[in-house]
Amino acid sequence: MEKSSESSTSSTSDPLSSTTTTANLVIPIDTQQQQQHYNHNHDQIKEEKLKKRPPLYEREISELSLQFRQFLFDNYFFRNLFYAIIFVLYNLYLGYAIHKSWFKTESYCDGVKLLTIITTIVYLKLFTKLFIQPYLWPIIYKLFNRLNEKFISDSFRQTIRYLCWLSTLSTIAIIIGYRCYKQPERIYSVAGYFGFILIGFIGSKHRKHINWNQILWGFTVQILFGIFVLQTRIGRLLFQCIGDKINTFLSYTKSGTEMVFGYLVNGQLQGTMAGNYTLIIGGGGGGQEMNDLQVRLPSLPLMIQSSIFALSGMPVIIFFSFFVSILYYYGIMQIIVNKFGKILQITIGTTACESISASGNIFLGMCESPLLIKPFLPSMTKSELHAVMSGGFATIAGSVMAAYISFGISATHLLSASVMAAPAALALSKLFYPETEQSKTTVNDIHLEKGPERSAIEAGSNGAISAVSLVASILANLIAFVSFLTFLDAVIEYFGKMIDIELSFKMILSKLFIPIAMMLGVEWSDAESIAGLIGMKMFINEFVAYQQLSEYIAIGSITNRSQTIATFALCGFANLSSIGIQVGSLSTLAPSRSSDLAELAFRAMLTGSIACFTTACVAGMLI
């Protein structure tokens, strides 16, 4: 009965109107009891729909948006006319802006120069999609195939492939060798990089089935991207520009939080201390009279208090989730994820599901990214599941990245680490758990669809509301783990005092992970501090570790090199507490694979951790 009532809803605009129509319902009413049962269920369905009904303003805007889009869809002439008017007006505005502001704008990351670059990229994409792909590309493809069949033999093709490999690896070796010659301590990062690869080989599940071509390509893509970002001028400027724009964009969260929470966010109390105040002199007891002195204080601003972290840092996640949900509604995020996935699939040679999931992890979380490949999870091989889980552990969600940026962590380094970790996670996943089966999916099987929202406002609103649970989860875990960490410190310190030794949980972690810190290439003076951060990240979570790192940065207790390496090394969800989250979320999407997911979880967590460490090693080689 509920299914029938919902089917009638789709034919009307008001979701409640269908509840009064029973013509489409086939209900056997033989007795008065059946009639009462029907009325009761009918009223219950109506109440449930009323609860799910969106707010009035949201519903009205959605209806207007749908009607306007339907009108454009039904009227070909008016649709093209509307787009033509928008196109002409925008280009007139851009041309006038270039005339007025081009020479006044100094940087290509600001003002009209940045707008011109973005417009050019969009126009080239549209030109490629509308003209080159449907008309010119088929001709080029056929011509290339004919030349390939007639003049290019298999041996010549193999020779070209080896020459490309040789030239690429030689270029990487020359660049890294020169950097190590200029600063010898970078050799530690190079040795650590190969050391982590050796650990992956030793811990491999099926060494005989290792596909070294995939692994070499994965690490090559990671290092090439590191060279582009950290060594080339255009790469540094590009990611510095993106990082600055992200910082600026996220700073607008402050206006919303200040309006809601006021001085609790900025710490600035309103008003002054001016006025007449009475100062009491004397004890006032034992029969003595009290002497009152009137004091006039000047007009002084009230003291600035420190802001509350939960109200100043966490709302960034809500705002970012709001924006990403709007991008999903318009299909922009799907395009970005799909393009990154195709690049990974072509270069590394991983399957479609692995590549799409890895690219999704750059922008989404380890719980959200598998939704992109949800229909294929039950039929994926164990190696593919391991790759999906490893990618989730090796990266962080964009919304959480926003919170780390609010700590003062470099947005450029966080973004670079997330992108570099994706190919490294795929390569290490295929090293730790090589493929022994045949994949059942191709890239043509995967379609990244839009959400069920009817308007951008609804999508953004749903994204903001869904982020509230994420914020609550972060705060709850932060309270629990920091409290437990303090408790562990107290317990270990208690037992240490009995034998006159100063002990704490942080100190044990700092000593335990010093070899890892040295493999990353940090300076010896900072090794213990960075080792403690790595230990906190793996045993507690990266949120606590980044918060501690922000304190180190604020007081300047570690060098800039160690700050950068630590930022890269901590950029991932790989920790013991995340294993349960990862297994639980994936088991919900694919219940039939629960046992396989539980079996692969710990190995995938180690793989994600080492992927973060290799990314930090690349940064250590080049900075």
BANUSE-869205 format. One line per field, with one value per residue (C-alpha): chain; residue in three letters; x, y, z. Coordinates in steps of 0.5 Angstrom, whole numbers. Layout:
doza <- A, ...
bavex <- ALA, ...
east <- X, ...
north <- Y, ...
up <- Z, ...
//
This chain:
doza <- A, A, A, A, A, A, A, A, A, A, A, A, A, A, A, A, A, A, A, A, A, A, A, A, A, A, A, A, A, A, A, A, A, A, A, A, A, A, A, A, A, A, A, A, A, A, A, A, A, A, A, A, A, A, A, A, A, A, A, A, A, A, A, A, A, A, A, A, A, A, A, A, A, A, A, A, A, A, A, A, A, A, A, A, A, A, A, A, A, A, A, A, A, A, A, A, A, A, A, A, A, A, A, A, A, A, A, A, A, A, A, A, A, A, A, A, A, A, A, A, A, A, A, A, A, A, A, A, A, A, A, A, A, A, A, A, A, A, A, A, A, A, A, A, A, A, A, A, A, A, A, A, A, A, A, A, A, A, A, A, A, A, A, A, A, A, A, A, A, A, A, A, A, A, A, A, A, A, A, A, A, A, A, A, A, A, A, A, A, A, A, A, A, A, A, A, A, A, A, A, A, A, A, A, A, A, A, A, A, A, A, A, A, A, A, A, A, A, A, A, A, A, A, A, A, A, A, A, A, A, A, A, A, A, A, A, A, A, A, A, A, A, A, A, A, A, A, A, A, A, A, A, A, A, A, A, A, A, A, A, A, A, A, A, A, A, A, A, A, A, A, A, A, A, A, A, A, A, A, A, A, A, A, A, A, A, A, A, A, A, A, A, A, A, A, A, A, A, A, A, A, A, A, A, A, A, A, A, A, A, A, A, A, A, A, A, A, A, A, A, A, A, A, A, A, A, A, A, A, A, A, A, A, A, A, A, A, A, A, A, A, A, A, A, A, A, A, A, A, A, A, A, A, A, A, A, A, A, A, A, A, A, A, A, A, A, A, A, A, A, A, A, A, A, A, A, A, A, A, A, A, A, A, A, A, A, A, A, A, A, A, A, A, A, A, A, A, A, A, A, A, A, A, A, A, A, A, A, A, A, A, A, A, A, A, A, A, A, A, A, A, A, A, A, A, A, A, A, A, A, A, A, A, A, A, A, A, A, A, A, A, A, A, A, A, A, A, A, A, A, A, A, A, A, A, A, A, A, A, A, A, A, A, A, A, A, A, A, A, A, A, A, A, A, A, A, A, A, A, A, A, A, A, A, A, A, A, A, A, A, A, A, A, A, A, A, A, A, A, A, A, A, A, A, A, A, A, A, A, A, A, A, A, A, A, A, A, A, A, A, A, A, A, A, A, A, A, A, A, A, A, A, A, A, A, A, A, A, A, A, A, A, A, A, A, A, A, A, A, A, A, A, A, A, A, A, A, A, A, A, A, A, A, A, A, A, A, A, A, A, A, A, A, A, A, A, A, A, A, A, A, A, A, A, A, A, A, A, A, A, A, A, A, A, A, A, A, A, A, A, A, A, A, A, A, A, A, A, A, A, A, A, A, A, A, A, A, A, A, A, A, A, A
bavex <- MET, GLU, LYS, SER, SER, GLU, SER, SER, THR, SER, SER, THR, SER, ASP, PRO, LEU, SER, SER, THR, THR, THR, THR, ALA, ASN, LEU, VAL, ILE, PRO, ILE, ASP, THR, GLN, GLN, GLN, GLN, GLN, HIS, TYR, ASN, HIS, ASN, HIS, ASP, GLN, ILE, LYS, GLU, GLU, LYS, LEU, LYS, LYS, ARG, PRO, PRO, LEU, TYR, GLU, ARG, GLU, ILE, SER, GLU, LEU, SER, LEU, GLN, PHE, ARG, GLN, PHE, LEU, PHE, ASP, ASN, TYR, PHE, PHE, ARG, ASN, LEU, PHE, TYR, ALA, ILE, ILE, PHE, VAL, LEU, TYR, ASN, LEU, TYR, LEU, GLY, TYR, ALA, ILE, HIS, LYS, SER, TRP, PHE, LYS, THR, GLU, SER, TYR, CYS, ASP, GLY, VAL, LYS, LEU, LEU, THR, ILE, ILE, THR, THR, ILE, VAL, TYR, LEU, LYS, LEU, PHE, THR, LYS, LEU, PHE, ILE, GLN, PRO, TYR, LEU, TRP, PRO, ILE, ILE, TYR, LYS, LEU, PHE, ASN, ARG, LEU, ASN, GLU, LYS, PHE, ILE, SER, ASP, SER, PHE, ARG, GLN, THR, ILE, ARG, TYR, LEU, CYS, TRP, LEU, SER, THR, LEU, SER, THR, ILE, ALA, ILE, ILE, ILE, GLY, TYR, ARG, CYS, TYR, LYS, GLN, PRO, GLU, ARG, ILE, TYR, SER, VAL, ALA, GLY, TYR, PHE, GLY, PHE, ILE, LEU, ILE, GLY, PHE, ILE, GLY, SER, LYS, HIS, ARG, LYS, HIS, ILE, ASN, TRP, ASN, GLN, ILE, LEU, TRP, GLY, PHE, THR, VAL, GLN, ILE, LEU, PHE, GLY, ILE, PHE, VAL, LEU, GLN, THR, ARG, ILE, GLY, ARG, LEU, LEU, PHE, GLN, CYS, ILE, GLY, ASP, LYS, ILE, ASN, THR, PHE, LEU, SER, TYR, THR, LYS, SER, GLY, THR, GLU, MET, VAL, PHE, GLY, TYR, LEU, VAL, ASN, GLY, GLN, LEU, GLN, GLY, THR, MET, ALA, GLY, ASN, TYR, THR, LEU, ILE, ILE, GLY, GLY, GLY, GLY, GLY, GLY, GLN, GLU, MET, ASN, ASP, LEU, GLN, VAL, ARG, LEU, PRO, SER, LEU, PRO, LEU, MET, ILE, GLN, SER, SER, ILE, PHE, ALA, LEU, SER, GLY, MET, PRO, VAL, ILE, ILE, PHE, PHE, SER, PHE, PHE, VAL, SER, ILE, LEU, TYR, TYR, TYR, GLY, ILE, MET, GLN, ILE, ILE, VAL, ASN, LYS, PHE, GLY, LYS, ILE, LEU, GLN, ILE, THR, ILE, GLY, THR, THR, ALA, CYS, GLU, SER, ILE, SER, ALA, SER, GLY, ASN, ILE, PHE, LEU, GLY, MET, CYS, GLU, SER, PRO, LEU, LEU, ILE, LYS, PRO, PHE, LEU, PRO, SER, MET, THR, LYS, SER, GLU, LEU, HIS, ALA, VAL, MET, SER, GLY, GLY, PHE, ALA, THR, ILE, ALA, GLY, SER, VAL, MET, ALA, ALA, TYR, ILE, SER, PHE, GLY, ILE, SER, ALA, THR, HIS, LEU, LEU, SER, ALA, SER, VAL, MET, ALA, ALA, PRO, ALA, ALA, LEU, ALA, LEU, SER, LYS, LEU, PHE, TYR, PRO, GLU, THR, GLU, GLN, SER, LYS, THR, THR, VAL, ASN, ASP, ILE, HIS, LEU, GLU, LYS, GLY, PRO, GLU, ARG, SER, ALA, ILE, GLU, ALA, GLY, SER, ASN, GLY, ALA, ILE, SER, ALA, VAL, SER, LEU, VAL, ALA, SER, ILE, LEU, ALA, ASN, LEU, ILE, ALA, PHE, VAL, SER, PHE, LEU, THR, PHE, LEU, ASP, ALA, VAL, ILE, GLU, TYR, PHE, GLY, LYS, MET, ILE, ASP, ILE, GLU, LEU, SER, PHE, LYS, MET, ILE, LEU, SER, LYS, LEU, PHE, ILE, PRO, ILE, ALA, MET, MET, LEU, GLY, VAL, GLU, TRP, SER, ASP, ALA, GLU, SER, ILE, ALA, GLY, LEU, ILE, GLY, MET, LYS, MET, PHE, ILE, ASN, GLU, PHE, VAL, ALA, TYR, GLN, GLN, LEU, SER, GLU, TYR, ILE, ALA, ILE, GLY, SER, ILE, THR, ASN, ARG, SER, GLN, THR, ILE, ALA, THR, PHE, ALA, LEU, CYS, GLY, PHE, ALA, ASN, LEU, SER, SER, ILE, GLY, ILE, GLN, VAL, GLY, SER, LEU, SER, THR, LEU, ALA, PRO, SER, ARG, SER, SER, ASP, LEU, ALA, GLU, LEU, ALA, PHE, ARG, ALA, MET, LEU, THR, GLY, SER, ILE, ALA, CYS, PHE, THR, THR, ALA, CYS, VAL, ALA, GLY, MET, LEU, ILE
east <- 0, 6, 9, 3, 2, 9, 8, 2, 6, 11, 5, 4, 8, 5, 8, 1, -4, -3, -5, -12, -13, -14, -16, -10, -10, -12, -15, -20, -25, -29, -30, -30, -24, -20, -23, -20, -14, -13, -15, -10, -4, -6, -6, 1, 4, 1, 4, 11, 11, 9, 15, 20, 17, 22, 21, 16, 22, 26, 20, 18, 25, 26, 19, 21, 27, 24, 19, 24, 29, 23, 21, 28, 28, 22, 23, 29, 29, 28, 34, 39, 37, 38, 45, 47, 45, 49, 55, 55, 53, 59, 64, 62, 63, 70, 72, 71, 74, 81, 81, 80, 84, 89, 95, 93, 93, 100, 99, 96, 93, 88, 83, 82, 88, 85, 78, 81, 85, 79, 75, 80, 80, 73, 72, 78, 74, 67, 71, 74, 67, 63, 68, 74, 71, 65, 68, 76, 78, 75, 79, 85, 84, 83, 89, 93, 91, 93, 100, 101, 99, 103, 109, 110, 112, 111, 119, 119, 113, 117, 123, 120, 116, 123, 126, 121, 122, 129, 129, 123, 127, 134, 131, 128, 135, 139, 134, 134, 142, 143, 138, 142, 149, 146, 144, 146, 141, 136, 139, 136, 129, 132, 134, 127, 123, 127, 126, 119, 118, 122, 118, 112, 115, 117, 110, 107, 101, 103, 110, 110, 104, 107, 106, 112, 110, 104, 108, 114, 109, 105, 111, 114, 107, 108, 115, 114, 108, 112, 118, 112, 109, 116, 121, 118, 116, 109, 108, 109, 105, 99, 99, 100, 95, 90, 92, 91, 84, 82, 84, 81, 74, 74, 75, 68, 66, 68, 62, 57, 60, 61, 53, 51, 56, 59, 65, 65, 69, 73, 74, 72, 68, 63, 64, 69, 71, 70, 65, 65, 68, 68, 74, 73, 79, 80, 77, 70, 70, 71, 67, 72, 68, 69, 73, 70, 74, 71, 75, 74, 77, 79, 75, 79, 77, 75, 80, 80, 79, 82, 76, 73, 76, 69, 66, 71, 75, 69, 64, 69, 67, 60, 61, 66, 61, 55, 60, 62, 54, 53, 59, 56, 49, 52, 56, 63, 65, 64, 68, 74, 74, 72, 78, 83, 81, 82, 89, 91, 88, 92, 98, 98, 94, 89, 82, 76, 74, 81, 82, 75, 76, 83, 81, 75, 79, 83, 77, 72, 73, 74, 67, 64, 69, 66, 59, 62, 63, 57, 54, 61, 63, 60, 63, 70, 76, 80, 86, 81, 78, 85, 86, 80, 81, 88, 86, 82, 87, 92, 88, 84, 77, 77, 72, 77, 83, 79, 79, 87, 88, 84, 90, 95, 97, 99, 94, 99, 102, 96, 93, 99, 100, 93, 94, 101, 98, 93, 98, 102, 97, 95, 102, 103, 97, 99, 105, 102, 96, 98, 92, 91, 84, 80, 77, 69, 69, 71, 71, 65, 61, 62, 57, 58, 51, 48, 44, 37, 36, 32, 35, 42, 39, 37, 43, 47, 43, 43, 51, 51, 46, 50, 56, 53, 54, 61, 63, 60, 63, 70, 69, 66, 73, 77, 74, 75, 82, 85, 82, 84, 91, 92, 89, 95, 100, 98, 98, 105, 107, 105, 108, 115, 115, 115, 122, 125, 124, 120, 115, 109, 105, 107, 115, 114, 111, 117, 122, 118, 118, 124, 127, 121, 122, 129, 127, 123, 129, 127, 133, 136, 134, 127, 126, 123, 118, 116, 116, 111, 107, 107, 105, 99, 97, 97, 95, 90, 88, 91, 87, 90, 97, 96, 93, 100, 104, 100, 103, 110, 109, 106, 112, 117, 120, 121, 125, 121, 124, 121, 114, 113, 115, 111, 105, 106, 107, 100, 96, 92, 86, 91, 90, 87, 81, 79, 80, 73, 70, 72, 70, 63, 62, 64, 60, 54, 55, 57, 54, 57, 64, 64, 69, 74, 74, 75, 81, 84, 83, 90, 94, 90, 92, 99, 99, 96, 101, 107, 103, 103, 111, 113, 110, 113, 120, 119, 118, 124, 128, 126, 125
north <- 0, 5, 3, 5, 11, 13, 12, 17, 22, 23, 25, 31, 37, 37, 31, 31, 31, 24, 22, 24, 20, 13, 11, 8, 4, -3, -5, -11, -7, -13, -11, -5, -8, -8, -1, 2, -1, 2, 9, 8, 6, 12, 17, 14, 15, 22, 24, 21, 25, 31, 30, 29, 35, 40, 47, 52, 57, 51, 47, 54, 55, 48, 48, 55, 52, 46, 49, 54, 48, 44, 50, 51, 43, 43, 50, 49, 56, 59, 55, 56, 64, 64, 61, 65, 71, 69, 68, 74, 78, 74, 76, 83, 83, 80, 84, 90, 88, 86, 93, 96, 92, 87, 92, 93, 86, 84, 76, 71, 68, 74, 79, 79, 75, 69, 69, 70, 63, 60, 62, 60, 53, 52, 54, 50, 44, 46, 46, 40, 36, 40, 39, 36, 29, 28, 30, 31, 26, 20, 22, 22, 16, 12, 15, 13, 6, 5, 8, 4, -3, -1, 2, 1, -7, -10, -10, -2, -1, -4, -1, 6, 4, 2, 9, 12, 9, 10, 17, 18, 14, 18, 25, 23, 20, 26, 31, 27, 26, 33, 35, 30, 33, 40, 38, 31, 30, 28, 22, 19, 20, 17, 11, 11, 11, 5, 2, 2, -1, -7, -7, -8, -13, -17, -17, -18, -24, -27, -25, -29, -25, -18, -14, -9, -5, -3, -1, 2, 7, 8, 11, 14, 18, 20, 22, 26, 30, 31, 34, 38, 41, 42, 44, 47, 54, 53, 47, 51, 57, 53, 50, 56, 59, 54, 53, 61, 61, 55, 59, 65, 61, 58, 64, 66, 61, 66, 71, 65, 63, 70, 71, 65, 64, 72, 73, 65, 65, 71, 72, 79, 82, 88, 94, 98, 98, 105, 108, 109, 103, 103, 100, 98, 99, 96, 89, 92, 87, 88, 94, 98, 102, 101, 106, 107, 110, 112, 110, 113, 108, 110, 107, 101, 95, 89, 83, 79, 72, 65, 63, 56, 51, 47, 54, 57, 51, 46, 50, 50, 43, 45, 50, 46, 40, 45, 47, 40, 38, 44, 42, 35, 37, 41, 35, 38, 34, 28, 30, 32, 25, 21, 25, 23, 16, 16, 18, 13, 8, 10, 11, 5, 0, -1, -3, 2, 1, 2, 8, 11, 10, 12, 19, 20, 19, 25, 30, 25, 21, 13, 12, 17, 15, 7, 10, 12, 4, 1, -3, -7, -8, -15, -17, -14, -19, -19, -15, -9, -9, -8, -3, 1, 0, 2, 9, 11, 10, 14, 20, 25, 28, 35, 37, 35, 38, 44, 43, 42, 48, 52, 50, 53, 47, 49, 48, 47, 41, 38, 38, 36, 30, 28, 28, 24, 19, 16, 13, 11, 8, 4, 2, -1, -4, -8, -10, -12, -16, -17, -19, -26, -26, -23, -16, -16, -9, -4, 4, 4, 0, 6, 12, 17, 20, 26, 26, 26, 33, 37, 44, 47, 50, 43, 40, 45, 44, 37, 37, 42, 38, 31, 35, 36, 29, 29, 35, 31, 25, 29, 32, 26, 22, 28, 29, 21, 20, 26, 24, 17, 19, 24, 18, 13, 18, 19, 11, 10, 16, 13, 6, 10, 14, 7, 6, 13, 13, 19, 15, 17, 15, 20, 19, 12, 13, 18, 13, 8, 11, 15, 10, 12, 19, 18, 14, 20, 25, 29, 32, 29, 35, 34, 26, 25, 30, 28, 21, 22, 25, 19, 15, 19, 19, 11, 9, 15, 19, 24, 30, 30, 29, 35, 39, 38, 40, 46, 48, 46, 51, 56, 56, 54, 48, 44, 47, 48, 42, 38, 41, 40, 32, 32, 35, 30, 24, 25, 26, 20, 16, 10, 9, 3, 7, 8, 0, -1, 5, 3, -4, -2, 3, -2, -8, -4, -3, -10, -15, -21, -19, -17, -23, -21, -14, -16, -20, -15, -9, -9, -10, -4, 0, -1, 0, 7, 8, 7, 11, 17, 15, 15, 21, 25, 21, 25, 31, 30, 29, 35, 41
up <- 0, 2, -5, -9, -5, -7, -14, -15, -12, -18, -22, -18, -15, -8, -4, 0, -5, -7, 0, -1, -8, -7, -15, -16, -10, -10, -3, -1, 4, 6, 13, 18, 21, 14, 13, 20, 19, 12, 15, 20, 15, 11, 16, 18, 11, 11, 17, 15, 9, 12, 17, 11, 7, 6, 9, 5, 2, 0, -4, -7, -10, -12, -16, -19, -21, -24, -28, -31, -33, -36, -40, -43, -44, -48, -52, -56, -59, -52, -49, -54, -54, -46, -47, -52, -48, -42, -47, -50, -43, -40, -46, -46, -38, -39, -45, -41, -35, -38, -41, -34, -30, -34, -33, -25, -23, -22, -21, -25, -19, -18, -21, -28, -30, -26, -29, -36, -35, -32, -38, -43, -40, -40, -47, -49, -46, -49, -56, -55, -53, -58, -64, -64, -60, -65, -71, -71, -66, -70, -76, -72, -69, -75, -79, -73, -73, -80, -79, -73, -77, -83, -81, -73, -71, -64, -63, -65, -60, -55, -56, -56, -49, -46, -48, -45, -39, -39, -40, -35, -30, -32, -31, -24, -22, -24, -21, -14, -15, -16, -10, -5, -8, -6, 1, 3, 9, 3, 2, 9, 5, -1, 3, 7, 0, -2, 5, 5, -2, 1, 7, 2, -2, 5, 7, 0, 0, -7, -9, -15, -18, -17, -23, -23, -29, -24, -18, -22, -26, -19, -16, -22, -22, -15, -16, -22, -19, -13, -18, -21, -15, -10, -16, -22, -21, -25, -20, -14, -16, -19, -12, -8, -12, -10, -3, -2, -5, -1, 5, 3, 1, 8, 12, 10, 15, 20, 18, 19, 26, 29, 27, 31, 36, 37, 41, 43, 36, 35, 43, 42, 48, 46, 50, 55, 62, 63, 69, 76, 81, 88, 91, 99, 103, 110, 113, 115, 121, 128, 129, 124, 119, 112, 107, 100, 95, 88, 82, 75, 70, 63, 57, 55, 51, 54, 54, 48, 50, 46, 42, 43, 38, 37, 35, 31, 28, 26, 23, 17, 16, 15, 10, 6, 6, 4, -2, -5, -5, -9, -14, -14, -16, -22, -24, -23, -18, -22, -28, -23, -20, -27, -30, -24, -25, -32, -31, -26, -30, -36, -33, -27, -31, -25, -26, -27, -19, -16, -20, -19, -12, -11, -15, -10, -4, -6, -5, -1, 6, 6, 8, 2, -4, -4, -6, -13, -14, -9, -15, -16, -9, -8, -14, -14, -12, -6, -9, -11, -4, -1, -6, -4, 3, 2, -2, 4, 9, 5, 4, 8, 6, 4, 9, 15, 11, 12, 19, 19, 15, 20, 25, 21, 17, 10, 5, -1, 3, 5, -2, -5, 0, -2, -9, -9, -4, -9, -14, -8, -5, -11, -12, -5, -5, -11, -8, -1, -4, -12, -16, -17, -20, -26, -25, -27, -29, -34, -34, -39, -33, -28, -29, -23, -23, -19, -12, -11, -10, -14, -13, -11, -5, -3, -4, 0, 5, 6, 5, 11, 15, 14, 16, 23, 25, 22, 27, 33, 31, 31, 37, 41, 39, 40, 47, 48, 46, 49, 55, 55, 52, 59, 63, 60, 61, 68, 69, 66, 70, 76, 75, 73, 79, 83, 80, 79, 72, 68, 63, 59, 53, 49, 51, 49, 42, 41, 42, 39, 32, 32, 26, 22, 23, 21, 15, 13, 13, 19, 23, 29, 33, 31, 30, 37, 36, 29, 32, 37, 32, 28, 34, 36, 29, 28, 35, 36, 30, 25, 28, 35, 31, 27, 33, 36, 30, 30, 37, 35, 29, 33, 38, 33, 36, 30, 23, 17, 13, 19, 19, 11, 12, 18, 14, 9, 13, 18, 12, 12, 16, 17, 25, 29, 30, 23, 22, 25, 21, 15, 16, 18, 12, 7, 10, 10, 2, 1, 7, 3, 3, 11, 12, 7, 9, 16, 14, 9, 14, 18, 12, 8, 14, 14, 7, 7, 13, 8, 3, 7, 9, 2, 0, 6, 3, -4, 0, 4, -3, -6, -1
//
